[in-house]
């Protein structure tokens, strides 16, 4: 039963990676904002 679970998770991961790759090709990555450094430590 453990092997079947590994196969299912692997298939889901492959699908997710293919979907992300297709989205990067078709849609592209969003513009990133400049990082603002803050210091909340007192």
Buried (B, 14 or more C-beta within 10 A) or exposed (E): EEEEEEEEEEEEEEEEEEEEEEEEEEEEEEEEEEEEEEEEEE
